[in-house]
């Protein structure tokens, strides 16, 4: 019978990816596989506890942290974020999405916490990256593939954001990525501590996520994978970042959208918490079942889902992750929640059957469309070969 290792092996052996760690869990049974090498020099075999830059798998964690503050009574979903981020008062939006950045109108209303969680604040990536206002996200904020050592500290970053007009009015459209970074700054302001400190205290330590952080300490660099992009002209993968590179020291801007490193066991601990209605394995509550339901519910209109087609492929969006609403592919099960990281990572849960599927590779995606190895993994996770 075909197993998880056999599904992934052709991609590793054929050179499509240097290596992979995968985990599928359902009904108390867990199937794992670690294949290939952590780096293309072939010196370090991949292991189940290998460390990866998980990129946008940071987003659900940041959303959960925001919901912790909601349950603490320090945030409400309808609260204007300018209460804690005064830089974001008196916002403006471009008159037309394809118009010049100086042709603006006042924002119709303030941006709220819920707008950030659902990616409907007005900042972020649409299908057309060439729009003038979108260009400022690249040039002024360095949005895009994670570059932790090249981004300004949160105060300067938020000041720069305040000078960028909204692409759409608050609540009007779903736009990718930027809202999670704003949410990370908001969490730190409300909590009165840095985002790394808050996540460690309220999420990582209670769940035993001992390897998840915004940087890798020296004693763990031996488990840290290299980060690669597809080689030119069909050549071998090209190194983007070595283990002693940008994640080897804490960043000035801890990105709530894509800054974390983690492992398959740590991500599985986070998944188990969501599937358990917000409780850690020992029963300690991190979130209420209501908060988890809010996170894993689709909040988008059909028009907003259609506008996000490039990223969502027909699915919806909850807080920090996608929610399946359309069975386009075998793996699209109603209510399936999770997301994909541009560094080659993916993690999803299916609350209706209590399953988890995690795939970690170290090859950067060419674009928003998940690569063949990811689709093969999801197909296997949804099929008869699943444990």
C-alpha positions in Angstrom: 0.0 0.0 0.0 1.3 3.5 -0.9 2.4 5.5 2.1 3.4 9.0 2.8 7.1 8.4 2.2 6.3 6.9 -1.2 4.2 9.9 -2.1 7.0 12.4 -1.4 10.0 10.4 -2.5 9.7 11.1 -6.3 9.9 14.8 -5.6 13.0 14.5 -3.4 14.7 11.8 -5.4 14.0 13.6 -8.7 15.5 16.9 -7.3 12.3 18.9 -7.3 12.9 19.7 -3.6 16.0 19.1 -1.4 13.9 17.4 1.4 10.7 17.3 3.2 9.1 16.6 6.6 5.4 15.6 6.6 2.9 14.6 9.2 -0.7 13.4 8.9 -2.8 12.6 11.9 -6.3 11.4 12.3 -8.2 9.4 14.9 -5.2 9.1 17.3 -2.9 7.7 14.6 0.0 9.7 13.2 2.0 9.0 10.1 5.3 10.9 9.6 8.1 11.0 7.0 11.4 12.8 6.8 13.1 12.6 3.5 16.2 14.1 1.8 18.5 16.6 3.3 18.3 19.8 5.3 20.8 21.4 3.0 21.8 20.7 -0.6 25.3 19.8 0.5 23.9 16.4 1.5 25.6 16.5 4.9 22.6 16.7 7.2 19.7 14.3 6.6 16.2 15.7 7.2 14.8 14.8 10.6 11.3 15.0 12.1 12.5 17.9 14.3 14.3 19.8 11.5 13.6 23.6 11.7 12.0 25.4 8.8 11.2 29.0 8.0 7.4 28.5 8.0 6.6 31.9 6.5 2.8 32.5 6.3 2.0 29.6 8.7 2.8 32.4 11.1 -0.6 34.0 10.3 -2.9 31.6 12.2 -0.6 31.8 15.2 -0.8 35.6 15.2 -4.6 35.4 14.8 -4.8 33.1 17.8 -2.7 35.6 19.8 -5.1 38.4 19.0 -8.0 36.2 20.2 -6.1 35.7 23.5 -6.2 39.4 24.0 -9.9 39.5 23.1 -10.6 36.9 25.8 -8.4 38.9 28.2 -10.8 41.8 27.6 -8.1 44.0 26.2 -9.4 43.9 22.6 -12.8 43.7 21.0 -13.3 42.7 17.4 -15.2 45.9 16.6 -12.6 48.2 18.2 -10.8 50.7 15.9 -7.1 49.9 15.9 -6.2 53.6 15.9 -7.0 53.4 19.7 -3.6 51.7 20.1 -2.0 52.6 16.8 -2.7 56.3 16.5 -0.5 56.5 13.4 -3.4 54.8 11.6 -5.9 57.5 12.3 -7.1 59.7 9.5 -6.4 57.1 6.8 -7.1 57.7 3.1 -7.9 55.3 0.2 -7.1 55.7 -3.4 -10.1 56.8 -5.4 -9.7 53.9 -7.8 -7.5 50.7 -7.2 -5.6 51.4 -10.5 -5.3 55.1 -9.9 -2.4 57.2 -8.8 -1.4 57.1 -5.1 -2.1 60.9 -4.7 -5.7 60.7 -5.9 -7.2 59.8 -2.6 -10.4 60.1 -0.5 -10.8 59.8 3.3 -11.4 56.3 4.6 -15.1 55.8 5.1 -14.6 54.4 8.6 -11.7 53.4 10.9 -10.0 50.0 10.5 -11.1 47.6 13.2 -9.5 44.5 14.8 -11.9 42.3 12.8 -10.8 44.0 9.6 -7.2 42.9 10.3 -8.2 39.4 11.3 -10.2 38.9 8.1 -7.8 40.7 5.8 -10.3 43.3 4.9 -8.6 46.5 6.2 -7.7 47.8 2.8 -4.0 47.1 2.7 -2.5 44.0 1.0 -2.0 42.2 -2.2 -4.7 41.8 -4.9 -4.4 39.7 -8.0 -2.6 42.6 -9.8 0.7 43.4 -8.1 1.4 46.2 -10.5 -1.2 48.7 -9.1 0.6 51.9 -7.9 -0.6 51.6 -4.2 0.5 48.0 -4.1 4.0 49.0 -5.3 4.4 51.0 -2.1 4.0 47.9 0.0 7.1 46.5 -1.7 9.2 49.7 -1.7 8.3 51.2 1.6 7.4 48.1 3.8 9.4 45.4 2.0 6.3 43.2 1.9 6.8 39.9 0.0 9.1 36.9 0.8 10.3 37.2 4.4 13.4 39.3 4.9 13.6 39.6 8.7 16.9 41.6 8.9 15.9 44.1 6.3 12.7 45.5 7.8 12.4 48.6 10.1 11.4 48.3 13.7 7.6 48.3 14.4 7.3 52.0 15.2 9.0 53.1 12.0 7.2 50.4 10.0 3.8 51.5 11.2 4.7 55.2 10.5 5.6 54.2 6.9 2.3 52.2 6.6 0.3 55.3 7.7 1.6 57.1 4.6 0.4 54.4 2.2 -3.2 54.8 1.0 -5.6 52.0 1.3 -6.3 50.1 -1.9 -9.9 49.6 -0.9 -12.2 51.1 1.8 -12.2 49.2 5.1 -14.3 46.1 4.9 -14.7 46.2 1.1 -12.2 43.7 -0.2 -10.0 40.8 0.8 -6.3 41.6 0.3 -3.4 39.3 1.2 -0.7 39.5 3.9 -0.2 43.0 5.2 -3.0 42.8 7.8 -1.2 40.1 9.8 1.9 42.3 10.1 -0.3 45.2 11.4 -2.0 42.7 13.8 1.5 41.7 15.1 2.3 45.4 15.9 -1.2 45.8 17.5 -0.7 42.8 19.7 2.6 44.1 21.1 1.1 47.6 21.7 -2.0 46.2 23.5 0.0 43.6 25.6 2.8 46.0 26.4 5.5 43.5 25.5 7.1 42.5 22.3 5.3 40.1 19.9 8.0 37.4 20.5 7.6 37.7 24.2 3.8 37.5 24.1 3.7 34.5 21.8 6.2 32.7 24.0 4.3 33.3 27.1 0.7 32.8 25.9 1.1 30.3 23.0 4.4 28.5 22.7 5.2 27.7 26.3 1.7 26.4 27.2 1.7 24.2 24.1 5.2 23.0 24.5 6.2 24.6 21.1 9.9 24.7 22.2 11.4 25.3 18.8 9.0 28.0 17.5 10.4 31.5 17.5 11.5 34.4 15.3 15.1 33.3 15.4 17.2 30.1 15.8 19.7 30.1 18.7 23.2 28.9 18.0 22.7 25.5 19.7 19.9 24.6 17.2 21.4 25.8 13.9 22.5 22.3 13.2 18.8 21.4 12.8 18.0 24.4 10.7 17.4 23.8 7.0 18.7 26.0 4.2 16.2 28.1 2.2 16.2 27.7 -1.6 14.5 28.9 -4.8 14.1 26.9 -8.0 17.3 26.9 -10.0 17.5 28.7 -13.3 17.3 26.8 -16.6 16.4 23.6 -14.7 19.5 23.7 -12.6 19.8 22.7 -8.9 18.0 24.8 -6.3 19.8 28.1 -5.5 20.4 29.1 -1.9 18.5 32.1 -0.6 19.4 31.9 3.0 21.8 29.7 5.0 21.2 28.5 8.5 23.5 31.2 9.9 21.7 33.9 7.8 18.7 36.1 8.5 17.0 33.9 11.1 20.2 33.4 13.2 19.5 36.5 15.3 16.4 38.3 16.4 14.8 40.7 13.9 14.0 44.3 14.5 10.5 43.7 13.1 9.0 40.3 14.2 6.6 39.7 11.4 3.2 38.5 12.4 2.6 37.6 8.7 5.6 35.4 8.0 8.5 35.6 10.5 8.4 32.3 12.5 10.6 29.2 12.3 9.1 26.0 13.6 9.0 22.2 13.3 6.4 19.7 12.4 5.9 18.6 16.0 5.4 22.2 17.2 2.9 22.9 14.4 1.1 19.7 15.3 0.8 20.9 18.9 -0.8 24.1 17.7 -3.2 22.1 15.5 -4.2 19.8 18.4 -5.1 22.9 20.4 -7.4 24.2 17.7 -9.0 20.7 17.3 -9.5 20.5 21.0 -11.5 23.7 21.1 -8.6 25.9 22.3 -7.1 23.6 25.0 -3.6 22.3 25.4 -2.9 18.6 25.7 -3.0 18.9 29.5 -6.4 20.6 29.4 -5.1 24.1 30.0 -7.3 26.5 28.0 -5.5 28.9 25.7 -8.7 29.9 23.9 -12.4 29.3 24.2 -14.2 27.0 21.8 -16.0 30.2 20.6 -12.8 31.9 19.7 -11.7 28.8 17.7 -15.0 28.8 15.9 -14.5 32.4 15.0 -11.0 31.7 13.7 -12.2 28.8 11.6 -15.3 30.3 10.1 -15.4 31.9 6.6 -16.1 35.6 6.8 -15.9 36.5 3.1 -18.7 37.4 0.7 -18.8 35.5 -2.6 -17.5 38.7 -4.3 -14.6 38.9 -1.9 -13.7 35.2 -2.4 -13.8 35.8 -6.2 -11.5 38.8 -5.8 -9.0 36.6 -3.9 -9.1 33.7 -6.4 -5.4 33.9 -7.1 -4.6 33.0 -3.5 -7.8 31.3 -2.3 -8.7 29.1 -5.3 -12.4 29.5 -4.5 -12.1 29.0 -0.7 -12.9 31.4 2.1 -11.0 33.1 4.9 -11.3 33.0 8.6 -8.9 34.6 11.1 -5.4 34.1 9.8 -6.1 31.2 7.5 -8.3 29.9 4.7 -11.5 28.0 5.3 -12.7 25.5 2.6 -16.2 26.2 1.3 -16.1 24.8 -2.2 -15.1 21.2 -3.0 -13.0 21.9 -6.1 -10.3 19.3 -5.2 -10.4 16.1 -3.3 -8.7 17.8 -0.3 -11.3 20.6 -0.1 -13.4 19.4 2.8 -15.9 21.9 4.2 -14.5 23.7 7.2 -10.8 22.7 6.5 -8.7 25.5 8.0 -5.1 26.4 7.5 -2.7 28.0 5.1 0.4 27.8 2.9 3.8 29.4 3.4 5.7 30.9 0.5 8.9 29.1 1.8 7.3 25.8 0.8 5.2 24.9 3.9 1.6 24.0 4.5 -0.5 23.1 7.6 -4.3 22.4 7.8 -6.8 20.9 10.1 -10.3 19.4 9.3 -12.4 20.0 12.5 -15.2 17.7 11.3 -13.0 14.7 11.4 -10.2 15.9 13.7 -7.4 15.5 11.2 -4.2 17.4 10.7 -1.9 17.6 7.6 1.5 19.3 7.8 4.1 19.5 5.0 7.4 21.3 5.4 9.9 21.8 2.5 12.6 24.4 2.1 12.0 25.4 -1.6 10.3 28.8 -2.1 7.1 28.8 -4.1 7.2 30.4 -7.5 4.0 32.3 -6.8 0.6 32.0 -4.9 -0.3 28.7 -6.6 0.7 25.6 -4.5 3.3 23.4 -6.2 2.8 19.8 -7.4 4.4 18.2 -4.3 1.9 20.1 -2.0 -1.1 19.0 -4.1 0.1 15.4 -4.1 0.5 15.5 -0.4 -3.0 17.0 0.1 -4.5 14.4 -2.3 -2.9 11.6 -0.2 -4.1 13.2 3.1 -7.6 13.2 1.8 -7.6 9.7 0.3 -7.6 6.1 1.3 -4.0 6.0 2.1 -4.5 8.4 5.1 -4.1 6.7 8.5 
